[in-house]
Amino acid sequence: MANGPKIRVMIVDDSAVVRQVIRENLEREPDIQVIGAAADPLFALDRMRTNWPDVITLDVEMPRMDGITFLRKIMAEHPTPVVICSSLAEKGAETTMEALAAGAVAIITKPKMGVKQFLQDASNDLVTAVRSAARSNVRNIHPSCTLAAPSPKLTADAMLAARAAASTAMSKTTESIIAIGTSTGGTQALEAVLTMLPGVCPGIVVVQHMPEKFTALFAERLNSLCQLEVREAQNNDRVIPGRALIAPGGRHMLLRRSGAQYIVEVADGPLVNRHKPSVDVLFRSVAQVAGKNALGIIMTGMGDDGARGLLEMHQAGAQTVAEDESTCVVFGMPKEAIKLGGVDKIVPLDLIAREIIAYG
């Protein structure tokens, strides 16, 4: 990965240990250059005025200026990809959700204790996040994800065997389902879509790549903004009109049928496409259970999770939509779905809600 210009990174964290470990991890990569490290945003701004970075790694709780204020200032004056390095503590998670809403493109979660060892262990995640951020188009962020873990790339077979879709007769007896998959940039994109929907529309199931502890807060935030009921999914939750269920971080979510009703199964399992939850797992289950009675939507995100699942939905007779490159923060997942031939329509972000309303 040494070809072309290096990704220039500024590290902003009040912990000297964290700054040192992040620097060491990043500087081992031939395509990444750390151009500076600062203990707080004001020091960082002084250094960045003469050498602006391609990516910023940012803590959220710092002296003199907090990370959220700094992030909003950056996104307003000089939009730059930002990777948040935040504590897993509840307060830290809430603050990090604010950061995603303000325009951060990825999250690295760190514990309060043993941070040095954790960051060394999570070196590949950190590098992946920085590279992903460098390829993102922050002009398309609407002021939210996460990382591909360094592991074997399993397919949806690891959670759910491929089989025929629901029969036409069965599909006609049940309500419609909307299935949405997204990753980098998806927190802002989902907010833009779901806040435009009326209080009554088909039941919605969503996979947004996001770590544990963040999906519940993300769902709470959306619920406060939307006419729909939005909540983090729990096992056996019903999928009903006017409700959107967000797959919990660290768990897969599958659509199931209980009699004439749709429910979700929330299950542990291996990473699929290096993600948990995985969009492919959700989309395959929707193809099998709902068949023609579903609309699949793939939006901004890095990698190809969801591309094969959307193709399976398409082959089962579902309608399928991909977000247009012009509005994606990262045109990875939609691009791969389009390449596989599983997409019926390509539309910009501001028209996706219209597709859902028209389908319902």
Backbone hydrogen bonds, N-H to C=O, Kabsch-Sander energy under -0.5 kcal/mol:
donor,donor_aa,acceptor,acceptor_aa,energy
7,I,31,D,-3.3
8,R,6,K,-0.6
9,V,7,I,-0.5
9,V,33,Q,-2.8
10,M,55,V,-2.0
11,I,36,G,-2.3
12,V,10,M,-0.5
12,V,57,T,-2.7
13,D,11,I,-0.5
13,D,38,A,-2.2
16,A,14,D,-0.6
19,R,15,S,-2.4
20,Q,16,A,-2.3
21,V,17,V,-2.6
22,I,18,V,-2.7
23,R,19,R,-2.3
24,E,20,Q,-2.6
25,N,21,V,-2.6
26,L,22,I,-2.5
27,E,23,R,-2.8
28,R,24,E,-0.7
29,E,26,L,-1.8
32,I,29,E,-1.5
33,Q,7,I,-3.1
35,I,9,V,-2.3
35,I,33,Q,-0.7
36,G,9,V,-1.0
38,A,11,I,-2.9
44,A,40,D,-2.1
45,L,41,P,-2.8
46,D,42,L,-1.7
47,R,43,F,-1.8
48,M,44,A,-2.7
49,R,45,L,-1.5
50,T,47,R,-0.8
51,N,47,R,-0.7
54,D,8,R,-2.6
55,V,8,R,-2.1
56,I,81,P,-2.2
57,T,10,M,-2.5
58,L,83,V,-2.7
59,D,12,V,-2.1
62,M,60,V,-0.7
65,M,63,P,-2.8
67,G,60,V,-1.6
68,I,60,V,-0.5
70,F,66,D,-2.0
71,L,67,G,-2.7
72,R,68,I,-2.6
73,K,69,T,-2.0
74,I,70,F,-2.5
75,M,71,L,-2.9
76,A,72,R,-1.7
77,E,73,K,-2.2
78,H,74,I,-3.2
83,V,56,I,-3.0
84,I,82,V,-0.6
84,I,106,A,-2.5
85,C,58,L,-2.6
86,S,84,I,-0.6
86,S,108,I,-2.2
88,L,110,K,-1.3
93,A,89,A,-2.8
94,E,90,E,-2.3
95,T,91,K,-2.2
96,T,92,G,-2.4
97,M,93,A,-2.1
98,E,94,E,-1.6
99,A,95,T,-1.7
100,L,96,T,-2.3
101,A,97,M,-2.3
102,A,98,E,-1.7
103,G,99,A,-0.7
103,G,100,L,-1.0
104,A,99,A,-2.4
105,V,82,V,-2.3
106,A,82,V,-1.0
107,I,145,C,-1.0
108,I,84,I,-3.3
110,K,86,S,-3.4
118,F,114,G,-2.2
119,L,115,V,-2.9
120,Q,116,K,-1.8
121,D,117,Q,-2.6
122,A,118,F,-2.5
123,S,120,Q,-1.2
126,L,122,A,-2.4
127,V,123,S,-2.4
128,T,124,N,-2.6
129,A,125,D,-2.4
130,V,126,L,-2.3
131,R,127,V,-2.5
132,S,128,T,-2.6
133,A,129,A,-2.7
134,A,130,V,-2.3
135,R,131,R,-1.2
135,R,132,S,-0.5
136,S,133,A,-1.3
137,N,329,V,-3.3
138,V,136,S,-0.8
140,N,137,N,-2.1
141,I,138,V,-1.5
149,A,147,L,-0.7
149,A,274,R,-1.4
151,S,149,A,-1.7
154,L,152,P,-1.3
158,A,155,T,-1.9
159,M,156,A,-1.9
160,L,156,A,-2.7
166,A,287,A,-0.8
171,S,167,S,-2.6
172,K,168,T,-1.6
173,T,170,M,-1.4
174,T,171,S,-1.1
177,I,293,N,-1.6
178,I,203,G,-2.6
179,A,295,L,-2.9
180,I,205,V,-2.6
181,G,297,I,-2.4
182,T,207,V,-2.2
183,S,300,T,-2.9
185,G,144,S,-1.2
186,G,144,S,-0.9
186,G,183,S,-3.1
189,A,185,G,-1.7
190,L,186,G,-3.3
191,E,187,T,-1.6
192,A,188,Q,-2.2
193,V,189,A,-2.0
194,L,190,L,-3.2
195,T,191,E,-1.8
196,M,193,V,-1.3
197,L,194,L,-1.2
201,C,199,G,-0.5
203,G,176,S,-0.7
204,I,243,R,-2.6
205,V,178,I,-2.8
206,V,245,L,-2.7
207,V,180,I,-2.5
208,Q,206,V,-0.5
209,H,182,T,-1.8
214,F,211,P,-1.3
215,T,211,P,-0.8
217,L,213,K,-0.5
218,F,214,F,-2.5
219,A,215,T,-2.8
220,E,216,A,-2.3
221,R,217,L,-2.3
222,L,218,F,-2.4
223,N,219,A,-2.7
224,S,220,E,-1.7
225,L,221,R,-0.8
225,L,222,L,-1.0
226,C,222,L,-2.1
227,Q,197,L,-0.5
229,E,242,G,-2.7
230,V,228,L,-0.6
231,R,244,A,-2.1
233,A,246,I,-3.0
236,N,264,V,-2.9
237,D,234,Q,-2.2
239,V,262,Y,-2.4
240,I,238,R,-0.8
242,G,201,C,-2.4
243,R,240,I,-1.6
244,A,229,E,-3.1
245,L,204,I,-2.7
246,I,231,R,-2.4
246,I,244,A,-0.5
247,A,206,V,-2.9
247,A,245,L,-0.5
250,G,276,K,-1.7
251,R,248,P,-1.7
252,H,267,A,-2.9
254,L,265,E,-2.5
256,R,263,I,-3.1
258,S,261,Q,-3.1
259,G,257,R,-0.5
261,Q,258,S,-2.0
263,I,256,R,-2.3
264,V,237,D,-1.8
265,E,254,L,-3.0
266,V,264,V,-0.5
267,A,252,H,-2.2
267,A,265,E,-0.6
272,V,275,H,-2.9
273,N,154,L,-2.8
275,H,272,V,-1.5
282,L,278,S,-1.6
283,F,279,V,-3.1
284,R,280,D,-2.6
285,S,281,V,-1.9
286,V,282,L,-2.2
287,A,283,F,-2.5
288,Q,284,R,-2.2
289,V,285,S,-2.4
290,A,286,V,-2.6
291,G,286,V,-1.3
293,N,290,A,-2.3
294,A,291,G,-0.5
295,L,177,I,-2.3
296,G,319,Q,-2.9
297,I,179,A,-2.8
298,I,321,V,-2.3
299,M,181,G,-2.6
301,G,330,V,-2.6
307,A,304,D,-2.1
308,R,304,D,-0.5
310,L,306,G,-2.5
311,L,307,A,-1.7
312,E,308,R,-2.1
313,M,309,G,-2.1
314,H,310,L,-2.6
315,Q,311,L,-2.7
316,A,312,E,-1.4
317,G,314,H,-1.5
318,A,313,M,-2.5
319,Q,294,A,-1.9
321,V,296,G,-2.7
322,A,345,K,-2.5
323,E,298,I,-2.2
324,D,347,V,-2.3
327,T,324,D,-1.6
328,C,324,D,-0.8
328,C,325,E,-0.6
332,G,301,G,-1.4
332,G,330,V,-1.5
333,M,301,G,-2.6
336,E,332,G,-2.3
337,A,333,M,-2.0
338,I,334,P,-2.5
339,K,335,K,-2.3
340,L,336,E,-1.6
341,G,337,A,-0.6
341,G,338,I,-1.2
342,G,337,A,-1.7
344,D,320,T,-0.9
345,K,320,T,-1.6
347,V,322,A,-2.2
351,L,348,P,-2.0
352,I,349,L,-1.4
353,A,349,L,-0.6
355,E,351,L,-1.5
356,I,352,I,-1.9
357,I,353,A,-2.6
358,A,354,R,-2.5
359,Y,355,E,-2.1
360,G,356,I,-2.3
